Amino acid sequence: MKHLLAAVAVLAVAAIGPARAEDLATYSLALKNHRFTPAEIHVPTGKPFFISVKNLDDTADEFEMHNPAIEKVVPPGDEGKVRIRPLGPGRFPFFGDFHQDTAQGAIVSE
């Protein structure tokens, strides 16, 4: 009986296990004229995901968030990708650290 319970537990964990990278949704941002497009991304609450940032400007910038704490420098003409942990419901601001006055946006988890 113990072996049967252990086998069932292993199968349950395998079925529920962590999300594989190739299974995660990816949301794309473009950074142009020191502004993010789109300025707001809507994601499902409780699911990890990727954000891909394409820097179309001729200078580097840094995609940054305080909650969760994320920093990713994206060189000009390049693309950076960050994995975001599952978020609770709410609004999570992000910004371009080198141009905070214009490069702003938010992730809305709902």
C-alpha positions in Angstrom: 0.0 0.0 0.0 2.9 2.4 0.8 4.4 1.8 -2.6 1.1 2.5 -4.3 0.7 5.8 -2.4 4.3 6.8 -3.2 3.7 6.1 -6.9 0.5 8.1 -6.9 2.3 11.0 -5.2 5.1 11.0 -7.7 2.7 11.0 -10.6 0.7 13.8 -9.1 3.8 15.9 -8.7 4.9 15.1 -12.3 1.5 16.1 -13.6 1.4 19.4 -11.7 5.2 20.1 -11.8 6.8 23.4 -12.7 6.0 25.0 -16.0 8.6 24.3 -18.6 10.2 27.4 -20.3 8.8 26.4 -23.7 5.3 26.3 -22.3 5.3 29.8 -20.9 3.5 32.7 -22.5 5.8 35.4 -23.9 4.7 39.1 -24.0 6.6 41.4 -26.3 7.6 45.0 -25.6 9.3 47.4 -28.0 11.4 50.3 -26.7 11.5 53.2 -29.2 12.1 56.9 -28.6 12.6 55.9 -24.9 9.0 54.7 -24.6 7.6 51.2 -24.1 5.0 49.9 -26.5 2.6 48.6 -25.4 2.7 50.6 -22.1 0.5 48.0 -20.4 0.5 44.2 -20.5 -2.3 42.1 -19.1 -1.3 38.7 -17.8 -3.1 35.9 -15.9 -2.6 35.9 -12.2 -0.6 33.0 -10.7 1.2 31.9 -13.9 4.9 32.6 -14.7 5.7 34.2 -18.1 8.4 35.8 -20.2 8.7 39.4 -21.3 10.8 40.0 -24.4 12.1 43.6 -24.8 13.2 44.7 -28.2 15.3 47.9 -28.0 14.7 49.9 -31.2 16.6 53.0 -29.9 20.2 53.8 -30.7 21.3 53.7 -27.0 21.1 51.0 -24.4 18.4 51.0 -21.7 17.5 48.8 -18.8 14.2 47.1 -18.3 13.6 47.3 -14.6 11.0 46.5 -12.0 11.0 46.9 -8.2 8.4 44.3 -7.5 9.4 41.7 -8.4 13.0 42.9 -8.5 14.2 42.6 -12.1 17.0 44.4 -14.0 17.9 43.6 -17.6 20.1 45.8 -19.8 19.1 45.7 -23.4 21.8 47.1 -25.9 20.6 49.2 -28.8 19.1 47.1 -31.6 19.1 44.0 -29.4 16.4 42.0 -27.6 16.4 40.9 -24.0 14.2 38.3 -22.4 13.2 38.0 -18.7 11.2 35.4 -16.8 8.7 36.7 -14.4 7.5 34.6 -11.5 3.8 34.1 -10.9 2.2 37.4 -9.8 -0.7 37.9 -7.5 -3.5 40.2 -8.7 -2.5 43.8 -9.1 -0.5 46.4 -11.1 3.3 46.0 -11.3 5.1 49.1 -12.8 8.2 48.7 -15.0 10.5 51.4 -16.4 13.6 52.0 -18.5 16.2 52.8 -15.9 18.2 55.1 -18.2 15.2 57.1 -19.3 12.8 56.9 -16.4 11.0 60.2 -17.3 9.5 58.6 -20.5 10.1 54.8 -20.5 7.3 53.6 -18.2 4.7 50.9 -18.2 2.9 48.3 -16.1 2.1 44.7 -16.0 -1.5 44.1 -14.9 -2.1 40.7 -13.4 -5.8 39.7 -13.4 
